[in-house]
Amino acid sequence: MWKDFSFSATVAGFIAVVVSYAGPSLIIFQAASAAHLSHTELSSWIWAISIGAGISAIGLSLFFRAPVITAWSTPGAALLVTSLPAYSYPEAIGAFVFAAALIMVIGISGLFDAVMARIPKSIAAAMLAGILFRFGTDVFTNFPASPVLVGTLFAAYIVLKRLLPRYAIALVLVLGVGLSAIGGELHFDAFHLELARPVWTTPEFSLAAIIGLGVPLALVTLTGQFLTGVAVLRAFGYGTPSGPLVWSTSALSVVMAPFGSHGVNLAAITAAICSGTEANHDAGKRYIAGVALGVIYIIVGLFGATLASLFASLPKELVAAVAGLALLGAIMNGLAGAMDVEREREPALLTFLVTASGMSFLGIGSAFWGLAVGVMAALVLLPRVTTRTEHSGKVVVTSATR
């Protein structure tokens, strides 16, 4: 591992952590506030998801020698903002355990692998591009709010990509923090260092909570996190089997749920930051980004909500600009992969448009619907070829997209 270490991969992991805590973690704070959780319970929640994500990222990245980036369910956290107040905290913990156990069974059964094997690579790439599209445009939509900061970072990125491409994002991040400090935009007023104290809550299994919270949580996590997370790995050329990734992270989620974790799962957006050439030109060494991310997650987790607030204190324009610039390569690769096979371009385009729209229907996000539309379009538009082969004296008929 030490021979494969690179500064660029470590920085990619760090940026992914910053993006995770500066954005999605704020949804958890909203959910905790809506459910009137105590500071101790919130700190335990942050501890649980951080330690769970850190352990899984380190273990899976080392085992598979691929940047297996894990995090917590962002759509799941968004679901909790409105759903968590309807149940007691022990009932919610029971629903968390149920959702994680259900996903674990799906991963072990091989059903998830069977579905992923039938999704064309162009459609997976288009979905990735659609997911990341908003982050690319956020660089420019945030420009009017902070033209000096965003404009300087963008100009620096262009120059650094020409002069020091491997360290461009790292230097842009350092420059952004420096400019924010000079402009007085770093707000550390409420920051104080405090170790987290994990709190065990005995789960209560309520049918109402399982149906109203557990099942939707499992659904949005599968479609919004695991499906997109595996698609990111595939889009960057990693053939890591998805089944073990699903059931192992879900098994860890079962263990961490009584401490407040609503689910540890594959990441999608931050995974793209760690899986591209910005992390390392050698795809076989990008797993270091996953290891670095996991170590930082654990450090943050030890300090719970306190240290998470440190990341949240960064200006949102800075986070948006750095994240968007770090993902430009991933967006480019996704679009290239989506349009690579001429006969698959139309289904891939539909996937990209639906996913990039950000639509939500029946409580399920645009990534799932983009994938569903693309697959259905491929089934209708792409010709299929039927072949007959003889095996052990029997005629076997197979059908596949041409």
Secondary structure, 3 states (H helix, E strand, C coil): CHHHCCHHHHHHHHHHHHHHHHCHHHHHHHHHHHCCCCHHHHHHHHHHHHHHHHHHHHHHHHHHCCCCCEEECHHHHHHHHHHHHHCCHHHHHHHHHHHHHHHHHHHHHCHHHHHHCCCCHHHHHHHHHHHHHHHHHHHHHCCCCCHHHHHHHHHHHHHHHHHCHHHHHHHHHHHHHHHHHHCCCCCCCCCCCCCCCCCCCCCCCCHHHHHHHHHHHHHHHHHHHHHHHHHHHHHCCCCCCHHHHHHHHHHHHHHHHHHCCCCEEECCHHHHHHHCCCCCCCHHHCHHHHHHHHHHHHHHHHCHHHHHHHHHCCCHHHHHHHHHHHCHHHHHHHHHHHCCCHHHHHHHHHHHHHHHHCCCECCECHHHHHHHHHHHHHHHHCCEEEEEEEECCEEEEEEEEC
